[in-house]
Amino acid sequence: MTKYKTESKSGLEFEFCYLFFHPLPTIFYKLQEMRIVVNGQEYQTEARTAAELLQELQTPEVGTAIALNGEVVRKSQLSQTTLPEGSKIEIVRAVQGG
């Protein structure tokens, strides 16, 4: 197995390897983890969008509000909202009870 690192046009760094024992070389991509802050706690993630982060944290979109660096993210924009390195994210879940 041969490993390589490269940087894409969007600036994301990829690590990939070729497996030569397969009849056709197969490429596996692994996104580099980045550090962000979620609800005051440092967190490492491969998520690149707010929607991917919610999936990674197993948090449903319904009843959840998310703020990125102090700005509320609309639910319709979760999959288009990219998370830069060092982002500060607040996630709030609405709960019912009494």
PyMOL commands that set and color helices and strands:
alter all, ss='L'
color gray80, all
select helices_A, chain A and resi 50-56+75-77
alter helices_A, ss='H'
color red, helices_A
select strands_A, chain A and resi 2-7+13-19+26-31+34-38+41-45+64-68+71-73+88-93
alter strands_A, ss='S'
color yellow, strands_A
deselect
rebuild
show_as cartoon
